[in-house]
Amino acid sequence: MAPNIEMAFRQLSGTEKTQFINKKIDYASESTIANYVEQYALGVSKYISEATLIAMLSNKGHKGFNGTGGN
């Protein structure tokens, strides 16, 4: 059944996908959300505070985002 659901989801418009995800977000695992957001990281980042983004990137070990230098 999963392939049928995935096929139906792929056929939804961007707005319909967003509405569906917003309604069902509580049922999704962190890894599922991360996999989805990874595809749209730049679009999602505009809704996250700069401090949160810096903290997230620092925790991932990205150099230059932890206040110790970089570009």
N, CA, C and O atoms as a Maestro MAE file, in Angstrom:
{
 s_m_m2io_version
 :::
 2.0.0
}

f_m_ct {
 s_m_title
 :::
 protein
 m_atom[284] {
  # First column is atom index #
  i_m_mmod_type
  r_m_x_coord
  r_m_y_coord
  r_m_z_coord
  i_m_residue_number
  s_m_chain_name
  s_m_pdb_residue_name
  s_m_pdb_atom_name
  i_m_atomic_number
  :::
  1 25 0.817 -1.199 0.000 1 A "MET " " N  " 7
  2 3 0.000 0.000 0.000 1 A "MET " " CA " 6
  3 2 0.857 1.257 0.000 1 A "MET " " C  " 6
  4 15 0.447 2.276 -0.556 1 A "MET " " O  " 8
  5 25 2.029 1.210 0.607 2 A "ALA " " N  " 7
  6 3 2.893 2.383 0.682 2 A "ALA " " CA " 6
  7 2 3.212 2.971 -0.694 2 A "ALA " " C  " 6
  8 15 3.157 4.191 -0.850 2 A "ALA " " O  " 8
  9 25 3.543 2.149 -1.700 3 A "PRO " " N  " 7
  10 3 3.829 2.750 -3.014 3 A "PRO " " CA " 6
  11 2 2.650 3.547 -3.572 3 A "PRO " " C  " 6
  12 15 2.854 4.567 -4.230 3 A "PRO " " O  " 8
  13 25 1.417 3.095 -3.318 4 A "ASN " " N  " 7
  14 3 0.246 3.831 -3.798 4 A "ASN " " CA " 6
  15 2 0.119 5.181 -3.105 4 A "ASN " " C  " 6
  16 15 -0.231 6.180 -3.734 4 A "ASN " " O  " 8
  17 25 0.401 5.204 -1.817 5 A "ILE " " N  " 7
  18 3 0.348 6.457 -1.064 5 A "ILE " " CA " 6
  19 2 1.440 7.397 -1.557 5 A "ILE " " C  " 6
  20 15 1.203 8.590 -1.748 5 A "ILE " " O  " 8
  21 25 2.633 6.855 -1.762 6 A "GLU " " N  " 7
  22 3 3.739 7.680 -2.244 6 A "GLU " " CA " 6
  23 2 3.430 8.249 -3.623 6 A "GLU " " C  " 6
  24 15 3.739 9.407 -3.903 6 A "GLU " " O  " 8
  25 25 2.822 7.440 -4.482 7 A "MET " " N  " 7
  26 3 2.470 7.907 -5.826 7 A "MET " " CA " 6
  27 2 1.431 9.025 -5.733 7 A "MET " " C  " 6
  28 15 1.540 10.040 -6.421 7 A "MET " " O  " 8
  29 25 0.442 8.837 -4.894 8 A "ALA " " N  " 7
  30 3 -0.598 9.856 -4.723 8 A "ALA " " CA " 6
  31 2 0.012 11.140 -4.171 8 A "ALA " " C  " 6
  32 15 -0.342 12.236 -4.607 8 A "ALA " " O  " 8
  33 25 0.927 11.007 -3.213 9 A "PHE " " N  " 7
  34 3 1.568 12.189 -2.621 9 A "PHE " " CA " 6
  35 2 2.372 12.947 -3.671 9 A "PHE " " C  " 6
  36 15 2.331 14.177 -3.714 9 A "PHE " " O  " 8
  37 25 3.103 12.223 -4.519 10 A "ARG " " N  " 7
  38 3 3.906 12.867 -5.561 10 A "ARG " " CA " 6
  39 2 3.048 13.667 -6.536 10 A "ARG " " C  " 6
  40 15 3.526 14.632 -7.133 10 A "ARG " " O  " 8
  41 25 1.803 13.280 -6.701 11 A "GLN " " N  " 7
  42 3 0.926 13.955 -7.655 11 A "GLN " " CA " 6
  43 2 0.268 15.205 -7.074 11 A "GLN " " C  " 6
  44 15 -0.360 15.970 -7.806 11 A "GLN " " O  " 8
  45 25 0.406 15.417 -5.770 12 A "LEU " " N  " 7
  46 3 -0.173 16.613 -5.158 12 A "LEU " " CA " 6
  47 2 0.641 17.842 -5.537 12 A "LEU " " C  " 6
  48 15 1.840 17.744 -5.800 12 A "LEU " " O  " 8
  49 25 -0.008 18.989 -5.565 13 A "SER " " N  " 7
  50 3 0.720 20.242 -5.791 13 A "SER " " CA " 6
  51 2 1.524 20.567 -4.539 13 A "SER " " C  " 6
  52 15 1.309 19.967 -3.486 13 A "SER " " O  " 8
  53 25 2.435 21.501 -4.650 14 A "GLY " " N  " 7
  54 3 3.240 21.921 -3.499 14 A "GLY " " CA " 6
  55 2 2.380 22.394 -2.343 14 A "GLY " " C  " 6
  56 15 2.656 22.073 -1.187 14 A "GLY " " O  " 8
  57 25 1.343 23.154 -2.647 15 A "THR " " N  " 7
  58 3 0.447 23.660 -1.608 15 A "THR " " CA " 6
  59 2 -0.291 22.513 -0.931 15 A "THR " " C  " 6
  60 15 -0.429 22.497 0.292 15 A "THR " " O  " 8
  61 25 -0.761 21.563 -1.714 16 A "GLU " " N  " 7
  62 3 -1.481 20.413 -1.154 16 A "GLU " " CA " 6
  63 2 -0.561 19.560 -0.279 16 A "GLU " " C  " 6
  64 15 -0.975 19.053 0.764 16 A "GLU " " O  " 8
  65 25 0.698 19.406 -0.719 17 A "LYS " " N  " 7
  66 3 1.662 18.661 0.092 17 A "LYS " " CA " 6
  67 2 1.886 19.365 1.417 17 A "LYS " " C  " 6
  68 15 1.905 18.725 2.469 17 A "LYS " " O  " 8
  69 25 2.054 20.667 1.371 18 A "THR " " N  " 7
  70 3 2.274 21.444 2.589 18 A "THR " " CA " 6
  71 2 1.093 21.324 3.531 18 A "THR " " C  " 6
  72 15 1.282 21.134 4.733 18 A "THR " " O  " 8
  73 25 -0.111 21.429 3.017 19 A "GLN " " N  " 7
  74 3 -1.311 21.314 3.843 19 A "GLN " " CA " 6
  75 2 -1.404 19.927 4.475 19 A "GLN " " C  " 6
  76 15 -1.727 19.803 5.656 19 A "GLN " " O  " 8
  77 25 -1.125 18.894 3.698 20 A "PHE " " N  " 7
  78 3 -1.175 17.530 4.205 20 A "PHE " " CA " 6
  79 2 -0.148 17.339 5.316 20 A "PHE " " C  " 6
  80 15 -0.466 16.804 6.378 20 A "PHE " " O  " 8
  81 25 1.076 17.775 5.068 21 A "ILE " " N  " 7
  82 3 2.142 17.609 6.052 21 A "ILE " " CA " 6
  83 2 1.818 18.388 7.324 21 A "ILE " " C  " 6
  84 15 2.030 17.882 8.426 21 A "ILE " " O  " 8
  85 25 1.310 19.607 7.187 22 A "ASN " " N  " 7
  86 3 0.966 20.404 8.362 22 A "ASN " " CA " 6
  87 2 -0.084 19.715 9.223 22 A "ASN " " C  " 6
  88 15 -0.030 19.790 10.450 22 A "ASN " " O  " 8
  89 25 -1.032 19.049 8.588 23 A "LYS " " N  " 7
  90 3 -2.099 18.358 9.330 23 A "LYS " " CA " 6
  91 2 -1.592 17.090 10.007 23 A "LYS " " C  " 6
  92 15 -2.100 16.705 11.060 23 A "LYS " " O  " 8
  93 25 -0.596 16.438 9.412 24 A "LYS " " N  " 7
  94 3 -0.143 15.125 9.893 24 A "LYS " " CA " 6
  95 2 1.241 15.151 10.541 24 A "LYS " " C  " 6
  96 15 1.797 14.090 10.824 24 A "LYS " " O  " 8
  97 25 1.804 16.317 10.780 25 A "ILE " " N  " 7
  98 3 3.189 16.428 11.244 25 A "ILE " " CA " 6
  99 2 3.428 15.705 12.567 25 A "ILE " " C  " 6
  100 15 4.522 15.189 12.796 25 A "ILE " " O  " 8
  101 25 2.432 15.661 13.432 26 A "ASP " " N  " 7
  102 3 2.600 15.011 14.734 26 A "ASP " " CA " 6
  103 2 2.837 13.509 14.609 26 A "ASP " " C  " 6
  104 15 3.345 12.887 15.542 26 A "ASP " " O  " 8
  105 25 2.476 12.917 13.473 27 A "TYR " " N  " 7
  106 3 2.631 11.482 13.274 27 A "TYR " " CA " 6
  107 2 3.993 11.129 12.660 27 A "TYR " " C  " 6
  108 15 4.356 9.954 12.605 27 A "TYR " " O  " 8
  109 25 4.726 12.108 12.211 28 A "ALA " " N  " 7
  110 3 5.990 11.850 11.517 28 A "ALA " " CA " 6
  111 2 7.150 11.715 12.503 28 A "ALA " " C  " 6
  112 15 7.179 12.376 13.541 28 A "ALA " " O  " 8
  113 25 8.090 10.859 12.163 29 A "SER " " N  " 7
  114 3 9.296 10.719 12.980 29 A "SER " " CA " 6
  115 2 10.257 11.853 12.659 29 A "SER " " C  " 6
  116 15 10.143 12.502 11.620 29 A "SER " " O  " 8
  117 25 11.203 12.083 13.558 30 A "GLU " " N  " 7
  118 3 12.206 13.127 13.321 30 A "GLU " " CA " 6
  119 2 12.993 12.857 12.047 30 A "GLU " " C  " 6
  120 15 13.281 13.782 11.286 30 A "GLU " " O  " 8
  121 25 13.341 11.605 11.811 31 A "SER " " N  " 7
  122 3 14.137 11.299 10.619 31 A "SER " " CA " 6
  123 2 13.331 11.526 9.346 31 A "SER " " C  " 6
  124 15 13.883 11.964 8.336 31 A "SER " " O  " 8
  125 25 12.046 11.236 9.381 32 A "THR " " N  " 7
  126 3 11.195 11.477 8.216 32 A "THR " " CA " 6
  127 2 11.103 12.966 7.927 32 A "THR " " C  " 6
  128 15 11.205 13.388 6.775 32 A "THR " " O  " 8
  129 25 10.911 13.754 8.966 33 A "ILE " " N  " 7
  130 3 10.854 15.206 8.795 33 A "ILE " " CA " 6
  131 2 12.181 15.722 8.267 33 A "ILE " " C  " 6
  132 15 12.208 16.555 7.361 33 A "ILE " " O  " 8
  133 25 13.277 15.235 8.825 34 A "ALA " " N  " 7
  134 3 14.604 15.680 8.385 34 A "ALA " " CA " 6
  135 2 14.841 15.344 6.917 34 A "ALA " " C  " 6
  136 15 15.391 16.160 6.176 34 A "ALA " " O  " 8
  137 25 14.434 14.157 6.493 35 A "ASN " " N  " 7
  138 3 14.606 13.781 5.087 35 A "ASN " " CA " 6
  139 2 13.799 14.685 4.171 35 A "ASN " " C  " 6
  140 15 14.265 15.048 3.091 35 A "ASN " " O  " 8
  141 25 12.601 15.050 4.589 36 A "TYR " " N  " 7
  142 3 11.765 15.943 3.778 36 A "TYR " " CA " 6
  143 2 12.357 17.347 3.756 36 A "TYR " " C  " 6
  144 15 12.478 17.960 2.695 36 A "TYR " " O  " 8
  145 25 12.722 17.848 4.923 37 A "VAL " " N  " 7
  146 3 13.233 19.214 5.028 37 A "VAL " " CA " 6
  147 2 14.565 19.360 4.307 37 A "VAL " " C  " 6
  148 15 14.863 20.420 3.755 37 A "VAL " " O  " 8
  149 25 15.364 18.302 4.311 38 A "GLU " " N  " 7
  150 3 16.666 18.349 3.642 38 A "GLU " " CA " 6
  151 2 16.520 18.782 2.184 38 A "GLU " " C  " 6
  152 15 17.381 19.485 1.656 38 A "GLU " " O  " 8
  153 25 15.446 18.369 1.541 39 A "GLN " " N  " 7
  154 3 15.211 18.720 0.147 39 A "GLN " " CA " 6
  155 2 14.872 20.204 -0.015 39 A "GLN " " C  " 6
  156 15 15.068 20.780 -1.085 39 A "GLN " " O  " 8
  157 25 14.373 20.804 1.037 40 A "TYR " " N  " 7
  158 3 13.894 22.187 0.976 40 A "TYR " " CA " 6
  159 2 14.564 23.052 2.038 40 A "TYR " " C  " 6
  160 15 13.946 23.972 2.574 40 A "TYR " " O  " 8
  161 25 15.807 22.764 2.335 41 A "ALA " " N  " 7
  162 3 16.496 23.419 3.453 41 A "ALA " " CA " 6
  163 2 16.501 24.940 3.351 41 A "ALA " " C  " 6
  164 15 16.254 25.625 4.344 41 A "ALA " " O  " 8
  165 25 16.776 25.471 2.179 42 A "LEU " " N  " 7
  166 3 16.833 26.924 2.047 42 A "LEU " " CA " 6
  167 2 15.455 27.556 2.224 42 A "LEU " " C  " 6
  168 15 15.340 28.629 2.817 42 A "LEU " " O  " 8
  169 25 14.430 26.918 1.727 43 A "GLY " " N  " 7
  170 3 13.078 27.433 1.901 43 A "GLY " " CA " 6
  171 2 12.636 27.392 3.347 43 A "GLY " " C  " 6
  172 15 11.982 28.317 3.829 43 A "GLY " " O  " 8
  173 25 12.991 26.316 4.047 44 A "VAL " " N  " 7
  174 3 12.608 26.162 5.445 44 A "VAL " " CA " 6
  175 2 13.415 27.106 6.333 44 A "VAL " " C  " 6
  176 15 12.906 27.600 7.339 44 A "VAL " " O  " 8
  177 25 14.649 27.354 5.970 45 A "SER " " N  " 7
  178 3 15.528 28.157 6.827 45 A "SER " " CA " 6
  179 2 15.019 29.574 7.044 45 A "SER " " C  " 6
  180 15 15.353 30.198 8.051 45 A "SER " " O  " 8
  181 25 14.222 30.092 6.125 46 A "LYS " " N  " 7
  182 3 13.724 31.460 6.316 46 A "LYS " " CA " 6
  183 2 12.715 31.556 7.457 46 A "LYS " " C  " 6
  184 15 12.383 32.656 7.896 46 A "LYS " " O  " 8
  185 25 12.225 30.413 7.940 47 A "TYR " " N  " 7
  186 3 11.270 30.398 9.044 47 A "TYR " " CA " 6
  187 2 11.932 30.077 10.383 47 A "TYR " " C  " 6
  188 15 11.265 30.023 11.416 47 A "TYR " " O  " 8
  189 25 13.243 29.865 10.357 48 A "ILE " " N  " 7
  190 3 13.994 29.530 11.564 48 A "ILE " " CA " 6
  191 2 14.887 30.724 11.912 48 A "ILE " " C  " 6
  192 15 15.511 31.322 11.036 48 A "ILE " " O  " 8
  193 25 14.938 31.055 13.189 49 A "SER " " N  " 7
  194 3 15.742 32.208 13.600 49 A "SER " " CA " 6
  195 2 17.219 31.967 13.295 49 A "SER " " C  " 6
  196 15 17.683 30.828 13.241 49 A "SER " " O  " 8
  197 25 17.932 33.049 13.100 50 A "GLU " " N  " 7
  198 3 19.363 32.955 12.802 50 A "GLU " " CA " 6
  199 2 20.108 32.266 13.941 50 A "GLU " " C  " 6
  200 15 21.002 31.453 13.704 50 A "GLU " " O  " 8
  201 25 19.737 32.593 15.175 51 A "ALA " " N  " 7
  202 3 20.396 31.972 16.335 51 A "ALA " " CA " 6
  203 2 20.194 30.460 16.337 51 A "ALA " " C  " 6
  204 15 21.117 29.706 16.644 51 A "ALA " " O  " 8
  205 25 18.994 30.024 15.998 52 A "THR " " N  " 7
  206 3 18.709 28.588 15.952 52 A "THR " " CA " 6
  207 2 19.503 27.919 14.842 52 A "THR " " C  " 6
  208 15 20.057 26.837 15.034 52 A "THR " " O  " 8
  209 25 19.560 28.566 13.673 53 A "LEU " " N  " 7
  210 3 20.344 27.995 12.566 53 A "LEU " " CA " 6
  211 2 21.817 27.871 12.938 53 A "LEU " " C  " 6
  212 15 22.449 26.850 12.666 53 A "LEU " " O  " 8
  213 25 22.351 28.900 13.554 54 A "ILE " " N  " 7
  214 3 23.762 28.867 13.966 54 A "ILE " " CA " 6
  215 2 23.987 27.747 14.973 54 A "ILE " " C  " 6
  216 15 24.969 27.011 14.874 54 A "ILE " " O  " 8
  217 25 23.086 27.614 15.939 55 A "ALA " " N  " 7
  218 3 23.219 26.550 16.938 55 A "ALA " " CA " 6
  219 2 23.141 25.176 16.290 55 A "ALA " " C  " 6
  220 15 23.912 24.280 16.633 55 A "ALA " " O  " 8
  221 25 22.215 25.008 15.356 56 A "MET " " N  " 7
  222 3 22.064 23.721 14.681 56 A "MET " " CA " 6
  223 2 23.320 23.377 13.887 56 A "MET " " C  " 6
  224 15 23.806 22.247 13.949 56 A "MET " " O  " 8
  225 25 23.840 24.339 13.148 57 A "LEU " " N  " 7
  226 3 25.031 24.088 12.343 57 A "LEU " " CA " 6
  227 2 26.256 23.855 13.222 57 A "LEU " " C  " 6
  228 15 27.118 23.040 12.892 57 A "LEU " " O  " 8
  229 25 26.331 24.564 14.329 58 A "SER " " N  " 7
  230 3 27.442 24.367 15.262 58 A "SER " " CA " 6
  231 2 27.410 22.965 15.839 58 A "SER " " C  " 6
  232 15 28.450 22.322 15.982 58 A "SER " " O  " 8
  233 25 26.221 22.492 16.171 59 A "ASN " " N  " 7
  234 3 26.080 21.146 16.727 59 A "ASN " " CA " 6
  235 2 26.417 20.076 15.707 59 A "ASN " " C  " 6
  236 15 26.823 18.978 16.087 59 A "ASN " " O  " 8
  237 25 26.259 20.366 14.413 60 A "LYS " " N  " 7
  238 3 26.600 19.417 13.355 60 A "LYS " " CA " 6
  239 2 28.095 19.442 13.048 60 A "LYS " " C  " 6
  240 15 28.585 18.608 12.286 60 A "LYS " " O  " 8
  241 25 28.826 20.396 13.636 61 A "GLY " " N  " 7
  242 3 30.258 20.449 13.436 61 A "GLY " " CA " 6
  243 2 30.710 21.238 12.234 61 A "GLY " " C  " 6
  244 15 31.850 21.089 11.794 61 A "GLY " " O  " 8
  245 25 29.838 22.086 11.683 62 A "HIS " " N  " 7
  246 3 30.232 22.915 10.557 62 A "HIS " " CA " 6
  247 2 31.134 24.041 11.039 62 A "HIS " " C  " 6
  248 15 30.764 24.792 11.941 62 A "HIS " " O  " 8
  249 25 32.293 24.158 10.453 63 A "LYS " " N  " 7
  250 3 33.227 25.207 10.839 63 A "LYS " " CA " 6
  251 2 32.776 26.538 10.265 63 A "LYS " " C  " 6
  252 15 32.224 26.602 9.167 63 A "LYS " " O  " 8
  253 25 33.015 27.585 11.012 64 A "GLY " " N  " 7
  254 3 32.669 28.919 10.560 64 A "GLY " " CA " 6
  255 2 31.312 29.390 11.037 64 A "GLY " " C  " 6
  256 15 30.969 30.555 10.836 64 A "GLY " " O  " 8
  257 25 30.531 28.530 11.660 65 A "PHE " " N  " 7
  258 3 29.209 28.929 12.151 65 A "PHE " " CA " 6
  259 2 29.169 28.943 13.674 65 A "PHE " " C  " 6
  260 15 28.101 29.144 14.252 65 A "PHE " " O  " 8
  261 25 30.288 28.737 14.332 66 A "ASN " " N  " 7
  262 3 30.259 28.653 15.784 66 A "ASN " " CA " 6
  263 2 30.913 29.850 16.459 66 A "ASN " " C  " 6
  264 15 31.251 29.795 17.642 66 A "ASN " " O  " 8
  265 25 31.089 30.922 15.714 67 A "GLY " " N  " 7
  266 3 31.660 32.133 16.289 67 A "GLY " " CA " 6
  267 2 33.162 32.112 16.402 67 A "GLY " " C  " 6
  268 15 33.734 33.015 17.012 67 A "GLY " " O  " 8
  269 25 33.832 31.113 15.838 68 A "THR " " N  " 7
  270 3 35.290 31.027 15.964 68 A "THR " " CA " 6
  271 2 35.984 31.340 14.649 68 A "THR " " C  " 6
  272 15 37.146 30.978 14.463 68 A "THR " " O  " 8
  273 25 35.306 31.990 13.756 69 A "GLY " " N  " 7
  274 3 35.932 32.339 12.497 69 A "GLY " " CA " 6
  275 2 35.172 31.767 11.334 69 A "GLY " " C  " 6
  276 15 34.019 31.359 11.475 69 A "GLY " " O  " 8
  277 25 35.796 31.735 10.208 70 A "GLY " " N  " 7
  278 3 35.126 31.237 9.009 70 A "GLY " " CA " 6
  279 2 34.828 32.373 8.076 70 A "GLY " " C  " 6
  280 15 35.318 33.487 8.264 70 A "GLY " " O  " 8
  281 25 34.031 32.105 7.074 71 A "ASN " " N  " 7
  282 3 33.733 33.119 6.058 71 A "ASN " " CA " 6
  283 2 32.738 34.100 6.543 71 A "ASN " " C  " 6
  284 15 32.374 35.022 5.813 71 A "ASN " " O  " 8
  :::
 }
 m_bond[283] {
  # First column is bond index #
  i_m_from
  i_m_to
  i_m_order
  :::
  1 1 2 1
  2 2 3 1
  3 3 4 2
  4 3 5 1
  5 5 6 1
  6 6 7 1
  7 7 8 2
  8 7 9 1
  9 9 10 1
  10 10 11 1
  11 11 12 2
  12 11 13 1
  13 13 14 1
  14 14 15 1
  15 15 16 2
  16 15 17 1
  17 17 18 1
  18 18 19 1
  19 19 20 2
  20 19 21 1
  21 21 22 1
  22 22 23 1
  23 23 24 2
  24 23 25 1
  25 25 26 1
  26 26 27 1
  27 27 28 2
  28 27 29 1
  29 29 30 1
  30 30 31 1
  31 31 32 2
  32 31 33 1
  33 33 34 1
  34 34 35 1
  35 35 36 2
  36 35 37 1
  37 37 38 1
  38 38 39 1
  39 39 40 2
  40 39 41 1
  41 41 42 1
  42 42 43 1
  43 43 44 2
  44 43 45 1
  45 45 46 1
  46 46 47 1
  47 47 48 2
  48 47 49 1
  49 49 50 1
  50 50 51 1
  51 51 52 2
  52 51 53 1
  53 53 54 1
  54 54 55 1
  55 55 56 2
  56 55 57 1
  57 57 58 1
  58 58 59 1
  59 59 60 2
  60 59 61 1
  61 61 62 1
  62 62 63 1
  63 63 64 2
  64 63 65 1
  65 65 66 1
  66 66 67 1
  67 67 68 2
  68 67 69 1
  69 69 70 1
  70 70 71 1
  71 71 72 2
  72 71 73 1
  73 73 74 1
  74 74 75 1
  75 75 76 2
  76 75 77 1
  77 77 78 1
  78 78 79 1
  79 79 80 2
  80 79 81 1
  81 81 82 1
  82 82 83 1
  83 83 84 2
  84 83 85 1
  85 85 86 1
  86 86 87 1
  87 87 88 2
  88 87 89 1
  89 89 90 1
  90 90 91 1
  91 91 92 2
  92 91 93 1
  93 93 94 1
  94 94 95 1
  95 95 96 2
  96 95 97 1
  97 97 98 1
  98 98 99 1
  99 99 100 2
  100 99 101 1
  101 101 102 1
  102 102 103 1
  103 103 104 2
  104 103 105 1
  105 105 106 1
  106 106 107 1
  107 107 108 2
  108 107 109 1
  109 109 110 1
  110 110 111 1
  111 111 112 2
  112 111 113 1
  113 113 114 1
  114 114 115 1
  115 115 116 2
  116 115 117 1
  117 117 118 1
  118 118 119 1
  119 119 120 2
  120 119 121 1
  121 121 122 1
  122 122 123 1
  123 123 124 2
  124 123 125 1
  125 125 126 1
  126 126 127 1
  127 127 128 2
  128 127 129 1
  129 129 130 1
  130 130 131 1
  131 131 132 2
  132 131 133 1
  133 133 134 1
  134 134 135 1
  135 135 136 2
  136 135 137 1
  137 137 138 1
  138 138 139 1
  139 139 140 2
  140 139 141 1
  141 141 142 1
  142 142 143 1
  143 143 144 2
  144 143 145 1
  145 145 146 1
  146 146 147 1
  147 147 148 2
  148 147 149 1
  149 149 150 1
  150 150 151 1
  151 151 152 2
  152 151 153 1
  153 153 154 1
  154 154 155 1
  155 155 156 2
  156 155 157 1
  157 157 158 1
  158 158 159 1
  159 159 160 2
  160 159 161 1
  161 161 162 1
  162 162 163 1
  163 163 164 2
  164 163 165 1
  165 165 166 1
  166 166 167 1
  167 167 168 2
  168 167 169 1
  169 169 170 1
  170 170 171 1
  171 171 172 2
  172 171 173 1
  173 173 174 1
  174 174 175 1
  175 175 176 2
  176 175 177 1
  177 177 178 1
  178 178 179 1
  179 179 180 2
  180 179 181 1
  181 181 182 1
  182 182 183 1
  183 183 184 2
  184 183 185 1
  185 185 186 1
  186 186 187 1
  187 187 188 2
  188 187 189 1
  189 189 190 1
  190 190 191 1
  191 191 192 2
  192 191 193 1
  193 193 194 1
  194 194 195 1
  195 195 196 2
  196 195 197 1
  197 197 198 1
  198 198 199 1
  199 199 200 2
  200 199 201 1
  201 201 202 1
  202 202 203 1
  203 203 204 2
  204 203 205 1
  205 205 206 1
  206 206 207 1
  207 207 208 2
  208 207 209 1
  209 209 210 1
  210 210 211 1
  211 211 212 2
  212 211 213 1
  213 213 214 1
  214 214 215 1
  215 215 216 2
  216 215 217 1
  217 217 218 1
  218 218 219 1
  219 219 220 2
  220 219 221 1
  221 221 222 1
  222 222 223 1
  223 223 224 2
  224 223 225 1
  225 225 226 1
  226 226 227 1
  227 227 228 2
  228 227 229 1
  229 229 230 1
  230 230 231 1
  231 231 232 2
  232 231 233 1
  233 233 234 1
  234 234 235 1
  235 235 236 2
  236 235 237 1
  237 237 238 1
  238 238 239 1
  239 239 240 2
  240 239 241 1
  241 241 242 1
  242 242 243 1
  243 243 244 2
  244 243 245 1
  245 245 246 1
  246 246 247 1
  247 247 248 2
  248 247 249 1
  249 249 250 1
  250 250 251 1
  251 251 252 2
  252 251 253 1
  253 253 254 1
  254 254 255 1
  255 255 256 2
  256 255 257 1
  257 257 258 1
  258 258 259 1
  259 259 260 2
  260 259 261 1
  261 261 262 1
  262 262 263 1
  263 263 264 2
  264 263 265 1
  265 265 266 1
  266 266 267 1
  267 267 268 2
  268 267 269 1
  269 269 270 1
  270 270 271 1
  271 271 272 2
  272 271 273 1
  273 273 274 1
  274 274 275 1
  275 275 276 2
  276 275 277 1
  277 277 278 1
  278 278 279 1
  279 279 280 2
  280 279 281 1
  281 281 282 1
  282 282 283 1
  283 283 284 2
  :::
 }
}
